[in-house]
Amino acid sequence: MKPMKEQREDLIRITSKTLFSLLHSVIDANTFFMAYNNGRHNTIVSAWNTGEEMIQEGSVVPYSLSYCSLVGLEAGPVMIEDTTSCALTREMPITSDLGKASFLGVPIRLANGDLYGTICALDRHHVFNAQDVERLTHVASVISGLIRLEETTYFDDLTGFLRYNALESIYERELEDSPKAVIFMDLDNFKEVNDDYGHTIGDRVLQSLAGAIRKAADENWLLCRYGGDEFVIVIPTNDAEEVQRAVKRLVSAFRDEDMPLSNHEEPLTLSIGACLEADSLREYIDRADTAMYRIKKGGKAGMSIFRIEDQQAELDMRQALQGGELQLYFQPIVEAKSGAVSSYEALLRWNHPERGLVSPVEAIQAAEEAGLIEQVDLWVLREACFAQSILMPQERIHVNITVKSLRDPYFVELAAEVFAQTGCPPDKIEIELNETTQRLDASHILPQLVMLREWGVTFSLDDLGSGSSSGIGLLQELPVQTLKIDRALIQNASFNRVSRAMIRGVVAMADELGLSVIAEGVETAEQRELLMSLGCLKLQGYYFSRPQPLDRLRPNAGRLLQACCGE
C-alpha cells in the first residue's frame, strides 16, 4: 500500500495535470508544473509539457537553487522575461541547463497562510503578461482549495490521521486483495479525563497518543482516527508474529510518550484488538473491535487477536441471521389513564434450534463476540421499520441499538438505507440508550446521534434508577426526548419513600426540560395508580401486556409483512 503522503500527492498530481491541459488553451506556454516546497527541497509533483520536456515530473532540486524560491521570497507572482539575463536567475544551475526561457510563477498557500509550493509556466518564445498571472493565480487557488478540502474531508483535524471514509476509499482501491491486518486501539479511562479536566485537556491527550502512534508506525501503515479515543491501524501483513511486534512497538511508543496527566488517578492504558482475516474492511474492524472488547471486559490494558476458529458464537449467530432464528417481540407502551397504546418497544428474541429461547442479553453478547452486532442491530431496525407499517402506533416503535453500532458512522449510513428501503419515516423510530451506552464518553456517539436526529429519529435514556445508570448526566450532551424509569425503582416505590421521591424528581425534571417519561416494569394495578399519582403519564409492563410476536398482536401480520417486504 502507498504511504499516506503519496496518497495525497496522487490526488493533487492528477488534478493539477488536468488543469494544466485546460490552461494551455488560454496561456501560450510549452510547460506547466507544480512544485511542493518542504523548506529544503523543491519536488516537482506534476509537470505538463506540450513539446520539449523542459521540466521532468518527480525531479528534486534544492529550494534555494530553484525558480520557485523566488516566488516564495517575493510572497507573490514572479514574471521573468529572460532567465538568462535576469540577475535573479542567470547564475542558477537550472538556467544553464534550460537556456533562455520566460518564467511565470505564483504561490500556492494553505488556509493558514503557509507556503505549500508553486504553480509555474515556462516558454522559450512567449513573454507572459498580467492576464496570464491572473489565470495562473486562479489555478493556484483551485489547488489550494483542493488541498484544504482534501485535508478536512479525508483527514482528522485533531490528529491529522485519516478519517474512516478515506481509509475505506484507500482500502477499496488498493488493499482488498493484498495481505493485511487491522489493529483496533482504545485509550482506557479517557472518559474520566474529559469528565475531570475538560475536552481541551482531552484533546491534548489524544494528540500525544497520535504522536506516539506516528513514532511507532512504518510509512506504509494507514493510520485512522475512528472516533473519540479509538484508532484503527491497517498494516500490510497478516502474519500473527509481525502483528504482535507491531502492537509492541505501539505500546512501547505510548509508554515513552510524555502524556499529559501521566499521574492521573486512573492510569491511561491501551486496550488493543487485532484481526488477521476477514472479507471486508467493515468485518476486519468489527472483529478487531470484538477482540479489543474482550480485553476491556478482562480488566483493560492488553492485546487480543480475533481468531475465527475459536468463535463458535460467530457460526451460531450467522446461522441465526440467515436461518430465521431471530425474532422481534413487541411490548406496548400505554397512556396511564386510558390504557390506550401509544408506542411499542421492540425486543430481540433468539429461537436457538437446540437450546430453545435464548435470553436477549445472551443473544446480544453472542453477536458482539462474533463481530456481527452491527448486522444484528440493522436486522432489528429493519424488522421494526416493517412492523411500524403494520402496528401503526400513534407515536413510535422503540428499538434497542448497541453502543458498538451507534458509535459507527457506517451504521448511520446503512440505517438511512433501511429507512429508504422500508418506507418507514425516521420520526416513527425511537432508539433507546441503555446503561452500557450511558457509560460511554458521549463524544463517541454524539455525531451519529445528531445525524439521526436531523432525519427525525428520537432517543430515550433507558434504565434510570437501576443503580448502575449514569444517564442523567448525559442530558446536557445527547439529544434525548424520553426518560425511562427502570423497573427496579418502580418495584420499590410502594414501600420506599426515596424511590417515590426519585420518581417525582425525574418527572419534575422532564417537565422542566420538555421531555416525556415512561415508567417500565408495571405489574400491578396498585403500581399503576401510584405512578399516576406521581405524575407518570406513560407506562409499560406485564400489567398491560407481555412482549408478543407481531402475529399475535396482529393476526394477519404475516400476510401484511409479506406485502411490505415484497415477498
C-alpha positions in Angstrom: 0.0 0.0 0.0 1.1 3.5 -0.6 2.1 5.7 2.3 -0.4 8.4 3.3 1.7 11.2 1.9 1.8 9.5 -1.5 -2.0 9.1 -1.4 -2.4 12.8 -1.0 0.2 13.6 -3.7 -1.6 11.3 -6.2 -4.8 13.3 -5.9 -3.1 16.6 -6.2 -0.9 15.5 -9.2 -3.9 14.1 -11.2 -6.0 17.2 -10.6 -3.2 19.7 -11.4 -2.3 17.9 -14.7 -5.9 18.0 -15.8 -5.9 21.8 -15.0 -2.7 22.3 -17.0 -4.1 20.7 -20.1 -7.0 23.2 -19.9 -4.7 26.1 -19.1 -2.7 25.6 -22.3 -5.7 26.8 -24.3 -5.5 30.3 -22.7 -1.8 30.7 -21.8 0.7 30.1 -24.6 3.4 28.1 -22.8 5.3 24.9 -23.5 5.5 23.8 -19.9 3.4 24.0 -16.7 4.5 22.4 -13.5 3.6 22.4 -9.8 6.3 22.1 -7.1 6.0 21.2 -3.4 8.3 23.1 -1.0 9.4 21.5 2.3 11.7 24.3 3.1 14.8 22.5 1.9 13.9 21.0 -1.5 11.5 21.6 -4.3 9.8 18.4 -5.6 8.1 18.6 -8.9 4.7 17.0 -8.1 3.3 17.3 -11.6 4.6 18.5 -15.0 2.9 19.0 -18.3 5.0 19.7 -21.5 3.5 20.2 -24.9 6.6 19.6 -26.9 10.1 19.9 -25.4 10.4 18.3 -22.0 11.7 21.4 -20.1 10.7 20.1 -16.6 10.6 16.4 -15.5 8.0 15.2 -13.1 9.4 13.8 -9.9 12.7 15.7 -10.0 14.0 17.2 -6.8 16.2 20.3 -6.6 17.5 22.4 -3.6 14.9 25.0 -2.9 17.4 27.9 -2.9 18.6 27.0 -6.4 15.1 26.8 -7.9 13.0 29.4 -9.6 10.2 28.6 -7.1 12.3 30.1 -4.3 11.9 33.5 -5.9 8.1 33.1 -5.7 8.3 32.2 -2.0 10.7 35.1 -1.2 8.5 37.6 -3.0 5.3 36.2 -1.5 3.5 36.8 -4.8 3.6 36.2 -8.5 7.0 36.5 -10.2 7.5 37.1 -14.0 10.9 36.9 -15.7 11.1 37.7 -19.4 14.5 36.1 -20.0 16.0 33.9 -17.3 19.5 34.1 -18.9 19.6 37.9 -18.5 17.8 38.4 -15.2 20.2 38.9 -12.2 18.0 36.7 -10.1 18.2 33.6 -12.3 21.1 33.8 -14.7 23.6 32.2 -12.2 21.3 29.4 -11.3 22.3 25.8 -12.5 18.8 25.3 -13.8 19.3 28.3 -16.2 22.5 26.7 -17.5 20.6 23.5 -18.1 17.5 25.1 -19.7 18.9 28.1 -21.5 16.9 31.1 -22.4 13.2 30.9 -21.2 10.4 33.1 -19.9 9.2 32.2 -16.4 5.9 32.8 -14.6 5.3 31.5 -11.0 2.6 32.0 -8.4 2.4 30.7 -4.9 0.1 28.1 -3.5 -0.8 29.0 0.0 -2.7 26.9 2.6 -5.6 28.2 4.7 -3.2 29.3 7.5 -1.0 31.3 5.1 1.8 28.8 4.9 3.5 28.2 1.6 2.7 24.8 0.1 4.5 25.3 -3.2 4.2 27.0 -6.6 2.4 26.7 -9.9 4.7 27.8 -12.8 4.9 28.2 -16.5 7.9 28.2 -18.9 8.2 29.0 -22.6 11.1 29.9 -24.9 9.2 32.3 -27.2 6.2 33.7 -25.3 6.5 36.5 -22.8 3.9 36.3 -20.1 1.6 39.2 -19.1 -0.8 40.3 -16.3 -3.7 38.3 -17.7 -1.5 35.1 -17.6 -0.7 36.0 -14.0 -4.4 36.2 -13.2 -5.2 32.8 -14.8 -2.3 31.0 -13.2 -3.3 32.5 -9.8 -6.8 31.2 -10.3 -5.4 27.7 -10.8 -3.2 28.0 -7.7 -6.3 28.9 -5.7 -8.1 25.8 -7.1 -5.2 23.6 -6.0 -5.1 25.3 -2.6 -8.9 24.7 -2.2 -8.4 21.1 -3.2 -5.7 20.6 -0.6 -8.0 22.3 2.0 -11.0 20.2 1.0 -8.9 17.0 1.0 -7.5 17.8 4.4 -10.9 18.5 6.0 -12.7 15.7 4.2 -10.2 12.9 4.5 -8.0 13.9 7.5 -9.0 14.3 11.1 -8.5 17.9 12.3 -7.1 17.0 15.7 -4.6 14.2 14.8 -4.0 14.5 11.1 -4.9 10.8 10.7 -7.2 9.5 8.0 -10.9 9.7 8.6 -12.8 6.5 8.2 -14.3 7.3 4.8 -10.8 8.0 3.4 -9.5 4.7 4.9 -12.4 2.9 3.2 -11.6 4.5 -0.1 -7.9 3.5 0.0 -8.9 0.0 1.1 -11.3 -0.5 -1.8 -8.8 1.0 -4.3 -5.6 -0.8 -3.2 -5.9 -3.3 -0.4 -8.8 -5.7 -1.0 -6.6 -8.4 -2.5 -3.4 -7.9 -0.5 -2.3 -9.4 2.9 -3.2 -7.1 5.7 -4.2 -6.9 9.4 -6.3 -4.3 11.2 -5.4 -3.1 14.7 -8.2 -1.5 16.8 -6.9 0.6 19.7 -8.8 2.3 22.5 -7.5 4.6 25.2 -8.6 3.2 28.6 -10.0 5.7 31.2 -10.2 8.5 28.7 -13.8 9.3 29.7 -12.6 10.2 33.2 -10.1 12.7 31.6 -12.8 14.5 29.7 -15.1 14.5 32.7 -12.5 15.7 35.3 -10.4 18.1 33.2 -12.5 19.0 30.1 -12.2 18.4 26.4 -9.3 20.8 25.9 -7.1 18.6 28.0 -8.7 15.5 26.5 -7.7 16.8 23.0 -4.1 17.2 24.2 -4.0 13.6 25.4 -5.3 12.4 22.0 -2.7 14.4 20.2 0.0 12.9 22.3 -1.3 9.4 21.6 -1.4 10.2 17.9 2.3 11.4 18.2 3.2 8.1 19.8 1.4 6.1 17.1 3.3 8.1 14.4 6.7 7.3 16.0 5.9 3.6 16.1 4.4 3.4 12.6 6.1 2.5 9.3 5.4 4.8 6.5 3.2 2.2 4.7 0.8 1.8 7.7 -2.5 3.5 7.4 -3.5 5.5 10.5 -7.1 6.3 11.1 -8.9 8.1 14.0 -12.0 6.0 14.1 -13.9 8.2 16.6 -13.3 9.7 20.0 -10.3 7.9 21.6 -10.4 5.0 19.2 -7.9 4.4 16.4 -7.7 1.9 13.5 -4.4 1.0 12.0 -4.0 -1.1 8.9 -0.6 -2.8 8.4 0.5 -4.7 5.2 0.9 -8.2 6.8 -1.4 -10.9 8.2 1.4 -12.7 10.0 0.4 -13.1 13.6 4.0 -12.6 14.9 4.6 -9.5 12.9 1.2 -8.1 14.1 2.2 -8.7 17.7 5.6 -7.0 17.1 3.7 -4.0 15.6 1.5 -3.8 18.7 4.5 -4.0 21.0 6.0 -1.0 19.1 2.8 0.9 19.5 2.6 0.2 23.3 6.3 1.0 23.8 6.0 4.3 22.0 2.9 5.1 24.0 4.7 4.4 27.3 7.7 6.5 26.2 5.5 9.5 25.2 5.3 12.4 27.6 1.5 12.1 28.0 -0.5 14.9 29.8 -1.9 13.7 33.1 0.5 10.8 33.3 0.0 10.8 37.1 -3.8 10.7 36.8 -5.5 8.5 39.5 -6.8 6.2 36.8 -3.8 5.4 34.6 -4.1 5.8 30.8 -3.5 2.5 29.2 -4.3 0.8 25.8 -6.8 -1.9 25.0 -5.9 -3.4 21.6 -7.6 -5.9 19.3 -6.4 -7.2 16.0 -7.9 -9.1 13.1 -5.8 -11.0 10.6 -8.6 -12.3 8.3 -12.0 -11.0 7.1 -13.9 -10.4 3.9 -14.2 -6.6 4.0 -12.8 -3.6 5.9 -16.0 -3.4 8.0 -15.6 -7.0 9.0 -11.9 -6.5 9.8 -12.8 -3.6 12.0 -15.7 -5.3 13.7 -13.6 -8.4 14.5 -10.7 -6.3 15.8 -13.2 -4.3 17.9 -14.6 -7.5 19.3 -11.1 -8.7 20.3 -10.5 -5.3 21.9 -13.7 -5.5 23.9 -12.5 -8.9 25.2 -9.5 -7.0 26.7 -11.8 -4.3 28.1 -14.0 -6.9 29.9 -11.0 -8.7 31.2 -9.6 -5.6 33.0 -8.2 -3.4 30.2 -4.5 -2.8 29.2 -3.7 -5.7 26.9 -3.9 -7.1 23.4 -6.1 -9.8 21.8 -6.3 -11.3 18.3 -9.6 -12.3 16.9 -9.5 -16.0 15.9 -12.2 -17.4 13.7 -11.6 -21.0 14.7 -12.3 -20.1 18.4 -15.6 -18.4 17.7 -18.5 -20.9 17.7 -20.6 -17.8 18.5 -19.9 -16.5 15.0 -21.1 -19.7 13.4 -24.2 -19.8 15.6 -25.1 -16.1 15.0 -24.5 -16.3 11.3 -26.9 -19.2 11.2 -29.4 -17.2 13.4 -29.3 -14.3 10.9 -29.5 -16.5 7.8 -31.8 -19.2 9.2 -34.6 -17.0 10.5 -33.9 -17.8 14.2 -34.1 -14.2 15.3 -37.4 -12.7 16.1 -38.8 -9.4 17.4 -41.4 -9.3 20.2 -43.3 -6.1 20.9 -44.5 -4.7 24.2 -47.0 -1.9 24.2 -46.3 1.5 25.9 -49.7 2.8 27.1 -51.3 6.0 28.2 -51.6 5.7 32.0 -55.2 6.9 32.3 -56.8 5.3 29.3 -54.6 2.3 28.7 -54.5 3.2 25.0 -51.4 2.1 23.2 -49.2 5.0 22.1 -45.9 3.2 21.2 -44.2 -0.2 21.2 -40.8 -1.4 22.3 -39.2 -4.0 20.0 -37.3 -6.7 21.9 -35.0 -9.2 20.4 -35.5 -13.0 20.8 -33.4 -15.8 19.6 -35.0 -19.2 19.0 -32.0 -21.5 19.0 -32.7 -24.8 17.3 -31.1 -26.8 20.2 -31.2 -24.5 23.2 -34.6 -23.1 22.7 -35.4 -19.4 23.6 -32.1 -17.7 24.3 -32.2 -14.6 26.6 -31.8 -11.2 24.8 -28.7 -10.4 26.9 -27.0 -13.6 25.8 -28.1 -13.1 22.2 -26.5 -9.6 22.2 -23.4 -10.9 23.9 -23.0 -13.7 21.3 -23.4 -11.2 18.4 -20.8 -8.9 20.0 -18.4 -11.8 20.4 -19.0 -12.9 16.8 -18.3 -9.4 15.5 -21.8 -9.4 14.0 -23.5 -7.0 16.3 -24.0 -4.3 13.6 -25.7 -6.8 11.3 -28.0 -7.9 14.2 -28.7 -4.2 15.0 -29.5 -3.5 11.4 -31.8 -6.6 11.3 -33.6 -5.3 14.4 -34.0 -1.8 12.9 -35.3 -3.2 9.6 -37.8 -5.5 11.2 -39.0 -2.7 13.5 -39.5 -0.5 10.4 -41.5 -3.1 8.7 -43.6 -3.7 11.8 -44.3 0.0 12.1 -46.3 -0.1 8.9 -48.4 -2.9 10.5 -48.8 -1.8 14.1 -49.2 1.9 13.1 -48.6 3.2 16.7 -49.8 6.7 17.5 -46.2 7.6 18.3 -43.2 5.4 17.7 -41.5 2.0 17.7 -38.7 1.9 20.3 -35.6 -0.1 19.4 -32.5 -1.1 21.3 -29.4 -0.4 19.3 -26.0 -1.2 20.9 -23.3 1.2 21.5 -20.9 -0.5 19.1 -23.3 0.4 16.3 -24.1 3.9 17.5 -20.5 5.0 17.5 -20.0 3.9 13.9 -20.8 6.4 11.1 -21.0 3.5 8.7 -24.0 2.1 10.7 -25.7 5.5 10.3 -25.4 5.3 6.5 -26.8 1.8 6.5 -29.7 3.0 8.8 -30.5 5.6 6.1 -30.8 2.8 3.6 -33.1 0.9 5.9 -35.5 3.8 6.2 -35.4 4.3 2.4 -36.0 0.6 1.6 -38.8 0.1 4.2 -40.5 3.4 3.6 -40.6 3.9 7.4 -40.5 7.6 8.4 -37.5 8.1 10.7 -39.6 10.0 13.1 -41.5 6.8 13.8 -38.4 5.2 15.4 -37.0 5.9 18.8 -33.6 4.5 19.8 -33.2 3.6 23.5 -29.8 4.3 25.0 -29.2 1.8 27.8 -26.8 1.8 30.7 -23.9 0.5 28.5 -24.4 3.4 26.2 -24.6 5.8 29.1 -21.2 4.7 30.5 -19.6 5.7 27.2 -18.0 9.0 26.6 -20.7 11.0 24.8 -18.2 12.1 22.1 -18.1 8.6 20.7 -21.8 8.6 19.7 -22.9 12.3 19.6 -22.0 12.9 15.9 -24.0 9.9 14.8 -26.9 10.7 17.1 -27.0 14.3 15.7 -27.2 12.9 12.1 -30.1 10.5 13.1 -31.8 13.3 15.0 -31.7 15.5 11.9 -33.7 12.8 10.0 -36.3 12.7 12.7 -35.2 9.8 14.9 -35.7 10.3 18.6 -33.8 8.9 21.6 -34.7 7.6 25.1 -32.4 7.3 28.1 -33.3 3.8 29.5 -32.7 2.2 32.9 -32.9 5.4 35.0 -32.8 4.4 38.7 -31.3 1.0 38.0 -28.4 1.8 40.3 -25.8 1.4 37.6 -27.3 4.1 35.4 -25.4 7.4 34.8 -27.9 8.6 32.2 -29.0 11.9 33.9 -25.5 13.4 33.4 -25.8 12.9 29.6 -28.9 15.1 29.3 -26.7 18.1 28.6 -24.7 16.2 25.9 -27.1 14.0 24.0 -30.4 14.8 22.0 -32.7 12.9 24.3 -36.5 13.2 24.1 -37.7 10.5 26.6 -36.6 9.3 30.1 -37.5 5.7 31.0 -37.6 4.9 34.7 -36.2 1.4 35.5 -38.5 -1.3 36.9 -36.2 -1.6 40.0 -37.3 1.8 41.1 -41.0 1.0 40.3 -40.9 -2.2 42.4 -39.6 -0.3 45.4 -41.9 2.7 45.1 -44.9 1.4 47.1 -42.8 1.0 50.3 -39.7 3.2 49.8 -40.2 7.0 50.0 -36.7 7.5 48.5 -37.8 5.7 45.4 -41.0 7.7 45.2 -39.0 10.9 45.6 -36.7 9.9 42.8 -39.6 9.2 40.5 -41.1 12.6 41.4 -37.7 14.2 40.7 -37.4 12.5 37.2 -41.0 13.7 36.3 -40.3 17.2 37.5 -37.0 17.4 35.6 -38.7 16.0 32.5 -41.5 18.6 32.7 -38.9 21.4 33.1 -37.0 20.2 30.0 -40.0 19.3 27.9 -39.2 15.6 27.9 -41.5 12.6 28.1 -41.4 10.0 30.9 -42.1 6.2 30.6 -42.3 4.0 33.7 -41.2 0.4 33.0 -42.0 -2.8 34.7 -45.5 -2.0 35.9 -47.0 -5.3 37.1 -50.0 -4.4 39.4 -53.0 -2.1 39.5 -51.6 -0.6 42.7 -48.3 0.4 40.9 -50.3 1.9 38.1 -52.3 4.1 40.5 -49.2 5.1 42.4 -47.3 6.1 39.3 -50.2 8.1 38.0 -50.2 10.0 41.4 -46.5 10.7 41.0 -47.1 12.2 37.5 -46.1 9.3 35.2 -48.3 9.6 32.1 -47.0 6.6 30.1 -46.5 3.1 31.4 -45.1 -0.2 30.2 -45.1 -3.6 31.8 -46.7 -7.0 32.3 -49.8 -5.5 33.8 -50.8 -4.3 30.4 -49.1 -6.9 28.2 -46.2 -9.2 28.0 -44.0 -8.8 24.9 -45.7 -10.6 22.0 -44.6 -11.6 18.5 -46.1 -9.5 15.7 -48.5 -12.2 14.5 -50.2 -12.3 18.0 -50.6 -8.6 18.1 -51.9 -8.5 14.6 -53.2 -12.0 13.4 -52.8 -11.1 9.8 -49.3 -9.6 10.3 -47.6 -12.4 8.3 -49.6 -11.6 5.2 -49.1 -7.9 5.7 -45.4 -8.3 6.3 -45.0 -10.2 3.1 -46.8 -7.4 1.2 -44.5 -4.8 2.8 -41.4 -6.8 2.0 -42.4 -7.6 -1.5 -42.0 -11.4 -1.0 
